[in-house]
Amino acid sequence: MTTLAKDDPRTFYMGDFIDYPMIASDIIYQGAAIGDNGSGYARPLSGGDIFLGFADIQKDNSSGSAADKNVRARHRGRIKLSVSGAVITDVGQPVYATDDDTFVFLPTGASYVGKVVEWVSAGVVIVEFDAVNQVDPYGDSVRETITGTKTLDALDTGKVFFVTATAVITLPVTATALEGVTVVCMGAYGDVQISIDPAAADKVQGPDLAGTDNKDHINTLATAQRGDRVVFSNGHADGAVVSEQVGTWATEA
């Protein structure tokens, strides 16, 4: 029988840690969100990278070439993070990173990290993450941020719009092809109202929603919260048709 007389760093293929080769000339600090630079090397996460996990210890490759050192990433678990604007109603919301230490709810230009499972205090939450098995709930969609009024056209087909301030979104006439548009509220509870405004001779229809010509489809402000959304397509003879809806929406009075 042989017993160890010195350290024997082993390569593990199961568990909550994965070692990734680092980019050249950089440092990944303990606790940093780690991203894939697009060429298979780990780096301090930059918005849009594939998220690889959180650095378990600091790794300094500032004087090395690519892959000279590996960084150990915790790829699965729960972590307490400061997330800009987080409130108690954000439990269940997806969380994104724009760099290795900035965490947000807005998905545009950011990397999916995980979802909120517990609220701690204003701006602080517990996030559950799994970098190996995670799936961004918004997929590989084309994403845009709306901060005010917006008029849609055929070139907006398939896009996901994230609304960060009260906005009116104007639809084209029914003759304009516009398919699979998603509009998502990104405001905290009761902060942001979304109005989907059809053309004068059109209505917005959907499940249990007959609609009325020239009347907006409105996300009720009193209960509006982050993650409320509506998915619709234009082109029906009577106007837009809603295929999916989350939150409380009503036809303009």
Secondary structure, 3 states (H helix, E strand, C coil): CCCCCCCCCCCCCCCCEEEEEECCCEEECCCCEEEECCCCCEEECECCCEEEEEECCCEEECCCCCCCCEEEEECEEEEEEEECCCCHHHCCCEEEEEECCEEECCCCCCEEEEEEEEEEECCEEEEEEECCCCCCCCCCCEEEEECCCEECCHHHCCEEEEECCCEEEECCCCCCCEEEEEEEECCCCCCCCEEEECCCCCEEEECCECCCCCCCEEECHHHCCCCCEEEEEEEECCEEEEEEEECCEEECC
